[in-house]
């Protein structure tokens, strides 16, 4: 637990993370790809930032396991004219 910021921890087989400022709970062992699937997001249409680092290799998302203290920012691509 941390003081003055958002709490992230593993509880009873779950990992608690922060996504765009909101707490989310997923089963322990879940990956970044699992997170995107749970949010019904296509990895090809979003930018994922994990702990202030942009995840550029989309092929690695299925191998990157979620961990305590993870904080994500997920942004959709927006087209314009």
N, C-alpha and C positions, 0 to 999 in steps of 0.2 A: 504494500500500500504506500501511497505517496501523500504527503501533506500539501494542501493548497492546489492540487491538480487532480485530474481524473484518475480514479483507481482502476488498475488493470490487474487481474489475477486469474489463476486457474481454480475453479471451484467444481468439485464433484464431477470430473470428467469433461468440464467445459473450459474453454479459454474465453476470457472477457477482454475485448479489445475496444478501441474507439475508432469509429468510422465517421468522418466529416462531423466530428464533435459529439456524436451520439454513441452511447454504449451499445455493444452488440455481444451476444453470446453464441458461440459455435462449439460443436464437439471438439474436444482435445484431438489433435492430430489433423485438423482441417488445414487446408492449404489456401493460398491467396485465390486460386481458381475456384475453390469451394466457396469462399467468401463472395466472389463475384456472382457465382451461380445462385447463391442464397438471396442476392439482391436483384436477381434477374437482369444482370448486366452482361453484355457481350464484351469480352476483353479487347476486341478490335475497335470498339467505339469509345473507350475511356482511357484516361491516363491515371495510373495508380502511383501514388506516392506513399511509401512505407517509411515511417520514422524519418521524414524529411529527405528521403532519397527516392528519386523517380525510378520505377522498375521498367527499364527499357526493353528487356528481353521477355517478350510475351510468352515464349515457349517454356520459360522457367517457372511460370506462375503455378503450374500443377505440382511443382517440386518444392516450392517455398512454403514451409509449414508456419502457421500462425503461432505467435509466442506471446507470453505475458509482456506487458509494457509496449505492445505494438500499437501504433497510432497510424491510421490511414486517412488520406485525403484522396477522394476519387472524383474526377472531373470528366464530364462528357464533352466530346468534340461537338462544336457548334459550327455549322456552315453559314456563310453569309454571302452577300452579294455586293 
